[in-house]
Amino acid sequence: GDSVTQMEGPVTLSEEAFLTINCTYTATGYPSLFWYVQYPGEGLQLLLKATKADDKGSNKGFEATYRKETTSFHLEKGSVQVSDSAVYFCALRSFSGGYNKLIFGAGTRLAVHP
Amino acid sequence: DVKVTQSSRYLVKRTGEKVFLECVQDMDHENMFWYRQDPGLGLRLIYFSYDVKMKEKGDIPEGYSVSREKKERFSLILESASTNQTSMYLCASSAAGGETRSNQPQHFGDGTRLSIL
């Protein structure tokens, strides 16, 4: 079945460092891809999305490009801030059994230090 | 903004109790979802609903049931709570979307951290 694999955390960075969180997927067809973020004590929020190959999603300085050839959707940010400390989830939209569902990766915790 | 409200942030119950987790959304969304979140496992779908009085099993429905009597409210029920159901439970909602509308985002509540003793 469809699945999402993320790099294990925690990822610990200093402020202004470059961030990459790897995400690869297995799916039939051309699923939409998402990054969600969960700040401490809160639910998940949609960070960015891409719906077809070579699309680049971006928001709040974060970017991810839908790479069909490598089945990847890596999250990047050029200069992280302490306020970016959170858990990041990669997800794909899977259509099976007649319904759309989100399939989530295990999540990657990011800790940014001043 | 979409608001998804879960009735409790923290809940402690005993083994064997019947537990109700409530979720309400204010955007007239057709779709509602219940997930559990566990370290290293991400979010796993328990049940979902695409319409009032309609429910579908997700990936891990065993030990759970749901109720959707009104469009805005989706309840998760633990029929007889067990310690392995200690977890963070997240409710989400989204606008209707079939295969051709695959980019409708899900909006999440803040979660209920449930402990079963």
Chai-1 contact restraints between the chains, C-beta under 6 A:
chainA,res_idxA,chainB,res_idxB,connection_type,confidence,min_distance_angstrom,max_distance_angstrom,comment,restraint_id
A,S32,B,S102,contact,1.0,0.0,6.0,A-B,restraint_1
A,S32,B,N103,contact,1.0,0.0,6.0,A-B,restraint_2
A,E42,B,D110,contact,1.0,0.0,6.0,A-B,restraint_3
A,G43,B,L90,contact,1.0,0.0,6.0,A-B,restraint_4
A,G43,B,F108,contact,1.0,0.0,6.0,A-B,restraint_5
A,G43,B,G109,contact,1.0,0.0,6.0,A-B,restraint_6
A,G43,B,D110,contact,1.0,0.0,6.0,A-B,restraint_7
A,G43,B,G111,contact,1.0,0.0,6.0,A-B,restraint_8
A,L44,B,F108,contact,1.0,0.0,6.0,A-B,restraint_9
A,L46,B,P105,contact,1.0,0.0,6.0,A-B,restraint_10
A,T51,B,N103,contact,1.0,0.0,6.0,A-B,restraint_11
A,R93,B,S102,contact,1.0,0.0,6.0,A-B,restraint_12
A,F95,B,E99,contact,1.0,0.0,6.0,A-B,restraint_13
A,N100,B,G97,contact,1.0,0.0,6.0,A-B,restraint_14
A,K101,B,L45,contact,1.0,0.0,6.0,A-B,restraint_15
A,F104,B,G42,contact,1.0,0.0,6.0,A-B,restraint_16
A,F104,B,L43,contact,1.0,0.0,6.0,A-B,restraint_17
A,G105,B,G42,contact,1.0,0.0,6.0,A-B,restraint_18
A,A106,B,G40,contact,1.0,0.0,6.0,A-B,restraint_19
A,A106,B,L41,contact,1.0,0.0,6.0,A-B,restraint_20
A,A106,B,G42,contact,1.0,0.0,6.0,A-B,restraint_21
A,G107,B,G42,contact,1.0,0.0,6.0,A-B,restraint_22
